[in-house]
Amino acid sequence: MCPLTVLGRRPKNGERVVVQRVGADGSYEVTLKEYVISDDGKVWLWPRSTDPEHQTPLPYIESRRKIDHVSILGVVIGAIIMEAHRN
C-alpha cells in the first residue's frame, strides 16, 4: 500500500484502495475496495467480494469529520496472488 500523502495524487478509476470506516460509537474497520468514478462523476468504493452480504458499494464523500465517515488511507500498488496448491 502506498499512502496518499506519499503517492501525491488521488486514486484513479479502477484502482484498489485501502478504506477505513469509523462509526459514531468508535468502532472501525479497514478493508480493500475498488475506487470507481461513475458516469455522473460520483465516486463509489466497491467491494469485490464473492459473498453477497459484502457487495454493496459505499458512496465516497470526502469529509474531515473523525466519526461516522469513510476515508481512503492508501492505494494498492502491487499484490502477490497465491496459486492453488496442486497435488
The 8 nearest C-alpha neighbors of each residue, nearest first, counted from 0:
[[1, 75, 74, 73, 76, 2, 77, 17],
 [0, 2, 73, 74, 6, 75, 3, 76],
 [3, 1, 73, 5, 4, 72, 6, 0],
 [2, 4, 6, 73, 5, 7, 1, 8],
 [3, 5, 2, 7, 6, 8, 73, 1],
 [6, 4, 2, 3, 7, 1, 8, 73],
 [5, 7, 3, 4, 8, 2, 1, 9],
 [8, 6, 5, 4, 3, 9, 2, 10],
 [9, 7, 6, 3, 10, 4, 5, 11],
 [8, 10, 11, 3, 7, 6, 74, 73],
 [11, 9, 14, 8, 74, 12, 34, 16],
 [12, 10, 14, 13, 9, 34, 35, 36],
 [11, 13, 35, 34, 36, 14, 10, 33],
 [12, 14, 34, 35, 33, 11, 15, 36],
 [15, 13, 34, 33, 11, 12, 16, 10],
 [16, 14, 33, 75, 32, 34, 74, 31],
 [15, 17, 74, 32, 31, 75, 73, 33],
 [16, 18, 31, 73, 72, 71, 30, 74],
 [19, 17, 71, 30, 29, 70, 72, 31],
 [18, 20, 29, 70, 28, 69, 71, 21],
 [19, 21, 69, 27, 28, 68, 29, 70],
 [22, 20, 27, 67, 68, 66, 26, 25],
 [21, 23, 67, 26, 24, 25, 66, 27],
 [22, 24, 67, 66, 25, 21, 26, 68],
 [23, 25, 22, 26, 66, 67, 21, 27],
 [26, 24, 22, 23, 21, 27, 66, 67],
 [25, 27, 22, 24, 21, 28, 23, 20],
 [28, 26, 21, 20, 22, 25, 19, 29],
 [27, 29, 20, 19, 30, 21, 26, 18],
 [28, 30, 19, 18, 20, 17, 27, 31],
 [31, 29, 18, 17, 32, 28, 19, 16],
 [32, 30, 17, 16, 18, 15, 46, 33],
 [33, 31, 46, 45, 16, 44, 15, 34],
 [32, 34, 15, 45, 44, 14, 13, 16],
 [35, 33, 44, 13, 14, 12, 15, 43],
 [36, 34, 12, 43, 13, 42, 33, 37],
 [35, 37, 42, 41, 12, 40, 43, 38],
 [36, 38, 40, 39, 41, 35, 42, 43],
 [37, 39, 40, 36, 41, 42, 35, 43],
 [38, 40, 37, 41, 36, 42, 43, 35],
 [41, 39, 37, 38, 36, 42, 35, 43],
 [42, 40, 37, 36, 39, 43, 38, 58],
 [41, 43, 36, 59, 35, 58, 37, 40],
 [44, 42, 58, 35, 59, 57, 34, 45],
 [43, 45, 57, 34, 56, 32, 33, 35],
 [46, 44, 56, 33, 32, 43, 47, 57],
 [45, 47, 32, 54, 48, 56, 33, 44],
 [48, 46, 45, 54, 49, 32, 33, 53],
 [49, 47, 50, 46, 54, 53, 51, 52],
 [48, 50, 51, 47, 54, 53, 52, 46],
 [49, 51, 48, 52, 53, 54, 47, 46],
 [52, 50, 53, 54, 49, 48, 55, 47],
 [53, 51, 50, 54, 55, 48, 49, 46],
 [54, 52, 51, 50, 55, 48, 46, 49],
 [53, 55, 51, 46, 48, 52, 56, 47],
 [54, 56, 53, 57, 46, 45, 52, 51],
 [57, 55, 45, 44, 43, 46, 54, 58],
 [58, 56, 44, 43, 59, 45, 55, 46],
 [57, 59, 43, 42, 44, 60, 56, 41],
 [60, 58, 43, 42, 57, 61, 44, 69],
 [59, 61, 62, 58, 42, 69, 70, 68],
 [62, 60, 59, 63, 70, 69, 68, 71],
 [61, 63, 64, 60, 68, 70, 69, 65],
 [62, 64, 65, 61, 68, 70, 66, 69],
 [65, 63, 62, 66, 68, 67, 61, 69],
 [64, 66, 63, 68, 67, 21, 62, 23],
 [67, 65, 23, 21, 68, 22, 64, 25],
 [66, 68, 22, 23, 21, 65, 20, 69],
 [67, 69, 21, 66, 20, 22, 70, 65],
 [68, 70, 20, 19, 21, 18, 59, 71],
 [71, 69, 19, 18, 72, 20, 68, 61],
 [70, 72, 18, 73, 17, 19, 16, 69],
 [73, 71, 17, 2, 18, 70, 3, 19],
 [72, 74, 2, 3, 1, 17, 16, 71],
 [75, 73, 16, 1, 0, 15, 76, 17],
 [74, 76, 0, 15, 16, 77, 1, 73],
 [77, 75, 0, 74, 1, 78, 15, 14],
 [78, 76, 75, 79, 0, 74, 1, 15],
 [79, 77, 80, 76, 75, 0, 81, 15],
 [78, 80, 81, 77, 82, 76, 75, 0],
 [79, 81, 78, 82, 83, 77, 84, 75],
 [82, 80, 79, 83, 84, 78, 85, 77],
 [81, 83, 84, 80, 85, 79, 86, 78],
 [84, 82, 85, 81, 80, 86, 79, 78],
 [85, 83, 82, 86, 81, 80, 79, 78],
 [84, 86, 83, 82, 81, 80, 79, 78],
 [85, 84, 83, 82, 81, 80, 79, 78]]
